[in-house]
Each structure stands twice: as C-alpha cells, then as structure tokens.
C-alpha cells in the first residue's frame, strides 16, 4: 500500500488573485451598509468634528491629522475582520479552497480588494479634511494622505490577521481593545509622544519611541 502523497502547493497566481478580489468587490457592491461604513463614516465623523470645534480652529488642526489616521484604521479593521470571518463560518472559504485556488491567492485577493477600498476611503477623508474643512497641516497634504492610506492598510492587515483567530463575529470585535486601543493611546492624540522616557527604551542605543506625525 503506497503512502498518500501530499497535494502540491499552488503557486501564487495573479489571475486567481485578481479574480478573488473582483469577487469580493462584487459582493461588497450589493452591501450598501458596509460601503457606507468604510467610505462615508470617516468623512461624516471628520465633518462633525470640524463643527464641534468651529470656534477653535487650532484645536481641530491639532487633532484632525491624528484622527484622519485613526478613523480609517478602525473602520477597515472592523469590516475586514468581520467580512473575512463571515466567509469562513458560512463555508465559502472551504468551497473556494476546493477549487484550484491557493491560500496565498485567497489572502492576496482579499487584501487587494480591501486595499482598493482603503485607497478610496483615505483619498475622500483627506480631501474633505484638507480642502473642504480647512485642516491646516505643517507639511504636505500628500504626505498626510500617505499616512492615512498606510493606517487604512494597517487596519486591513490587522483585520485579516485577527479573523484567523476569532470563532465568531463578536470575538473579532473583542480583539479591538488589544489591537486598536494601543494605537489610539500611542498616536499622540491625547498628549505629544515626542519626549521618550527611558523606560520605553530597552537599551540606550535603541530606536526612539513612536512619535506624533508632524505632517
């Protein structure tokens, strides 16, 4: 009786990856609530924040750039983790993996689809904050857009990572205090994070603490 040989590992394919991303985008197109959460909610929150501090433009300028990175991070984390976990619990991932589709194609396809939405979300939120709400930044607005985009992509990556450990959608949300809250506390929103205490450094030659973006 000959031993069973394991199935060969499927190489990452650009065509299968783009097909997976297109399928995810088609599904999201029929879910207007998810699209509103990813694209419109950060813009609405920035709009409300601007008029909360309508009499204090300097306050909005001080926290607007930080929140422009936090809002995409939170929304992309929630949507990515819950959407990926829903496909796994509904049996969709098992049916997809029974086809000539590798795990790398699947993960890359999801990352590509949500990455495209992250680009759209970051561009809309940054354009609204800088050119419509009058957010005054020290550096280039394009650098601020890059930071918001990287934060949105970070939320996408963390959402994909967390979805592998959660058994339900509620458990995916429960990961927020461990994954998202440290980002909020250390981003410099509540107090500037530039002065770094010695306790943060494992050695005198280590890299400095996370600092608040000065864009």
Buried (B, 14 or more C-beta within 10 A) or exposed (E): EEEEEEEEEBEEBEEBBBBBBEBBBEBBEEEEEBBEBBBBBBBEBBBEBBEEBEEEBEEBBBBBBBBBBBBBBBBBBBBBBBBBBBBBEEEEBEEBBEEEBBEBBBBBBBBBBBBEBBBBBBBBBBBBBBEEBEBEBEEEBEBBBBBBBBBBBBBBBBBBBBBEEBEEBEBBBEBBEEBBEEBBEBBBBEEEBEEBEEEEEEEEEEEEBBBBBEB
